[in-house]
Amino acid sequence: MKLPDPEVRDSLCAEYTVGTLRGGARRRFETLLAQDPDLQRRLAGWQAMLPTERQRESLPQPAKAVWCGIRRRLGFPGPWREFFDRIAGWHGWAVTTMATLALAIGLGIGFETARRAELPSTGSGVAMMSGQDGEFLALVRIDSDRGMLRVALPGGLQPPAGKVFEFWHIAPGSKTPVSLGIQAALGGELAIRSGRRELLRRGGTLAVSLEPAGGSPTGLPTGPVLFTAPLTGG
Amino acid sequence: MSDALDENRELTLLLLLTARKDAQAFRRLYDRTATRMLATALRILRQRSLAEEALQEGFVAIWNKAGQFDPVAGAPMAWMSTIVRNRALDEVRRRADNPQVNTDDLGEAAFGTSVSAEQTLLDLEMSEALRNCLGELEGKQRQALVLAYAHGLSHGELSAHLAQPLGTVKSWVRRGLVALKRCIDYCTGQHETA
């Protein structure tokens, strides 16, 4: 069964999203959906548009048992393991802070406090790189300890001939980019110039510009800034 | 407004990490959104225990399906809400289909005094375009849509609650959605040039 009429397609997607498509009609729609990318796109459009709950004080909190149930269902290690896994991770100074806190306060209570103190407020371990229109490009993993950036862009992105990508850090409240290094093709690891590794711990923004081979001759971006990645919470 | 954008970015990031099986990111995602997701389920199921089950099922599904979230399309909160809503609606349908369950109780709970379309609209977060366009619908169409969407009422339940024939409420929902889409496409500049 096909549905050529776009208004019918929209109408079904809408009813499915609202929840009034039921029973046999709903099952038939789901069967069609599985094979039809255009229908999937329309459906996604409807789903993205519809309302969500407003954050407000009066909302009841889910019981702790809900998270425990989720963790159990998905086979996550228990809370103690999560704590040690985090210490072994790449969050640099924030992990040290949490570890110290836990040792100072005592294991059981310290752990709960440490968990709530969780994500580092600067030098976040992962950032999202987007183009100037806000379109998402890649995740950037930041390893402040080892002074590395890792751009998760399988296949990489080639610059125009004779150009390279240069990475910059812009500290919060500053307008002056500081070069971190260059990549001949965007993607994979970048070892940050020594003396500049500490910059990432301070939050701010990563930016990537297009420069002549060898990087900017002036120490500031000379080409267009193509991508940015705010360091969250900085 | 920029708070919403910041949250969108953070949730998108957390979903992307979750897709890579990052349990810490998933926990943070839960911490940031579970309360609102519970509210979504409670509107439909009205009972805490059922709503918490739907929440749990929903988040398990979010973990498993995070790879299907499209970061370019955006709207992480809507994507997750849909998953939790669907779990809640599935439960409502299960109870409606199950002859041993007293569907009158469900009806009572659903039509309690707290189910008000206008109040619900105040408690929901939506784009300016959607809010304006909902405002432009006829009152009956808007009411039917809000009760169906937020409170999970079926056509039959709408008909009973609004004391209208089944055909009438079906038409309100269908026409309401058509009018809504036309209005939103217009507001967001996606209309066909005449």
Interface residues (C-beta under 8 A of the other chain):
Chain A: E7 D10 S11 A14 E15 T17 V18 G19 T20 R22 A44 G45 Q47 A48 M49 L50 P51 T52 E53 R54 Q55 R56 L59 P60 Q61 P62 A63 A65 V66 W67 G69 I70 R73 L74 F76 E82 D85 R86 G89 E118 L119 V126 A127 M128 E135 F136 L139 P230 T232
Chain B: R9 E10 T12 L13 L16 L17 A23 Q24 R27 R28 Y30 A34 T35 R36 M37 L38 A39 T40 L42 R48 E52 L55 Q56 F59 V60 W63 D70 P71 V72 A73 G74 A75 M77 A78 W79 S81 T82 R85 L89 R93 D123 L124 E125 M126 S127 L130 L145 A148 Y149 A150 G152 S154 H155 K170 V173 R174 L177 V178 L180 K181 I184
